[in-house]
Each structure stands twice: as structure tokens, then as C-alpha cells.
């Protein structure tokens, strides 16, 4: 249980860092960032596989680049749900989702949680 809380806080800090680095993403506090981490996890668990399956033919034609667009749109959706998170537009969400994917992968590998 303690490990999950520490990893959640690490994800929240990664979201805070992304908000600090990308000017179009505004994060109010660590609580909003942690809630966004939870919401992103739930969205990636439920909605994302359905979207990937529906868009599979186009995703194959674009050699997987559509997945970046789907990630950006899901980040915008999660940012609209969570209070205290504002995402300025699609390009900010795209660069933010790329950075978050890199940071989340690093956190997952460092903590051996996956």
C-alpha cells in the first residue's frame, strides 16, 4: 500500500514537472496532479483499449502515429475532468503526453512496479 502511494506521488510529481516544462499545461497543486494520475490510469485502463481497437486500421496505415494523437486527446479529456488542471490546446497535450509517457515509463522501470 505504501509503495502504491509513493508511486502515485511520483506520477503526480511527473505531471507537475510536465506542467512546469510545457507552458500550455497548468497544474495548480500536487493533489490535482495526483488525481490526474489516477484519472489517466482509469482512462488508459478502460477507454484507451477500445479506441485503439476501433482505430486499428488507420493506426496501421499511419505506422502507429495515431496512438500519439489518441494519447493527446485522452490527456485533454482527463484535464477537462480534473479541477486544477488546464491544458491549452492540442499541441500542448501532444507534447505533454509524449513527455508523460517517457516519465511514466522511467518511474515504472525504476520502481519495478510493472
Backbone torsions as a table, in degrees:
resi	resn	phi	psi	omega
1	UNK	NA	-42.3	179.3
2	UNK	-65.0	-38.3	179.5
3	UNK	-62.7	-42.0	179.5
4	UNK	-64.3	-38.3	178.9
5	UNK	-67.9	-40.4	178.3
6	UNK	-65.1	-41.6	178.9
7	UNK	-66.9	-39.3	176.6
8	UNK	-61.4	-41.3	177.0
9	UNK	-66.8	-35.8	175.9
10	UNK	-64.5	-41.6	176.4
11	UNK	-63.9	-40.6	176.7
12	UNK	-61.4	-41.6	177.0
13	UNK	-66.0	-35.6	176.6
14	UNK	-64.6	-38.9	177.2
15	UNK	-68.0	-39.5	176.1
16	UNK	-62.4	-41.2	178.6
17	UNK	-64.0	-40.3	177.9
18	UNK	-63.9	-41.4	176.7
19	UNK	-64.9	-32.0	177.7
20	UNK	-74.2	-35.7	-174.9
21	UNK	-81.1	-38.5	-177.1
22	UNK	-102.0	119.3	-171.3
23	UNK	-66.8	-21.3	-178.3
24	UNK	-86.5	-2.3	179.7
25	UNK	-110.9	120.2	-179.1
26	UNK	-111.6	127.1	178.0
27	UNK	-122.9	123.5	-176.2
28	UNK	-73.0	-50.7	-175.9
29	UNK	-154.1	176.8	-176.3
30	UNK	-68.6	-28.3	178.4
31	UNK	-66.5	-44.8	177.1
32	UNK	-63.0	-39.2	179.0
33	UNK	-66.0	-39.5	178.6
34	UNK	-68.4	-38.7	176.2
35	UNK	-65.0	-39.0	176.4
36	UNK	-62.8	-37.6	177.8
37	UNK	-62.6	-41.5	178.4
38	UNK	-66.0	-45.2	-179.3
39	UNK	-64.3	-41.6	177.1
40	UNK	-62.2	-39.7	177.1
41	UNK	-62.1	-42.4	179.1
42	UNK	-68.9	-39.2	178.0
43	UNK	-65.6	-43.1	179.0
44	UNK	-66.3	-24.7	179.2
45	UNK	-81.7	-33.0	-172.5
46	UNK	-109.0	-57.1	-170.7
47	UNK	-81.6	-39.9	-173.7
48	UNK	-60.8	-43.9	179.0
49	UNK	-61.8	-34.6	178.7
50	UNK	-67.1	-44.1	178.9
51	UNK	-64.3	-40.2	178.5
52	UNK	-63.8	-40.3	179.7
53	UNK	-67.3	-41.8	-179.6
54	UNK	-65.9	-39.6	-175.7
55	UNK	-94.8	15.8	-175.7
56	UNK	-57.3	-45.1	179.8
57	UNK	-61.6	-42.4	178.9
58	UNK	-69.6	-35.4	178.7
59	UNK	-64.4	-38.1	176.8
60	UNK	-66.8	-41.0	179.6
61	UNK	-65.0	-34.5	-179.5
62	UNK	-91.7	9.3	178.9
63	UNK	56.8	36.7	174.9
64	UNK	89.6	-2.0	-179.2
65	UNK	-69.6	-22.8	177.0
66	UNK	-64.5	-26.4	178.0
67	UNK	-62.3	-36.2	176.3
68	UNK	-64.0	-39.5	178.5
69	UNK	-66.4	-42.1	178.3
70	UNK	-62.7	-43.3	177.7
71	UNK	-60.4	-42.1	-179.9
72	UNK	-65.2	-43.0	179.4
73	UNK	-65.8	-37.5	177.5
74	UNK	-69.1	-34.3	175.0
75	UNK	-66.1	-40.4	176.3
76	UNK	-63.6	-40.1	178.5
77	UNK	-63.9	-45.2	179.3
78	UNK	-65.9	-38.0	177.7
79	UNK	-65.7	-31.0	177.1
80	UNK	-72.8	-28.9	-179.1
81	UNK	-78.0	-42.7	-171.7
82	UNK	-85.0	125.6	175.3
83	UNK	-71.7	143.0	179.7
84	UNK	94.9	-0.8	178.1
85	UNK	-120.3	127.6	176.6
86	UNK	-130.4	128.8	178.7
87	UNK	-115.9	123.0	-169.7
88	UNK	-68.9	-29.2	-178.0
89	UNK	178.9	-174.5	-174.7
90	UNK	-65.4	-44.7	-176.2
91	UNK	-65.9	-37.5	175.7
92	UNK	-63.7	-40.9	178.1
93	UNK	-66.6	-37.0	179.4
94	UNK	-64.4	-50.4	179.5
95	UNK	-66.3	-35.7	177.1
96	UNK	-65.7	-39.9	179.5
97	UNK	-69.0	-34.9	176.8
98	UNK	-65.6	-46.4	179.8
99	UNK	-64.9	-41.2	178.4
100	UNK	-65.2	-36.9	177.5
101	UNK	-62.6	-41.9	178.5
102	UNK	-65.4	-45.9	-178.5
103	UNK	-66.8	-42.9	179.7
104	UNK	-64.2	-37.4	176.8
105	UNK	-64.6	-42.9	178.0
106	UNK	-63.2	-41.9	178.6
107	UNK	-65.0	-42.3	-179.9
108	UNK	-64.0	-37.9	179.9
109	UNK	-75.6	-34.4	-179.3
110	UNK	-70.9	-36.9	-177.5
111	UNK	-90.9	-8.0	-177.9
112	UNK	55.4	35.2	-177.7
113	UNK	-83.0	-24.9	-176.9
114	UNK	-82.1	NA	NA
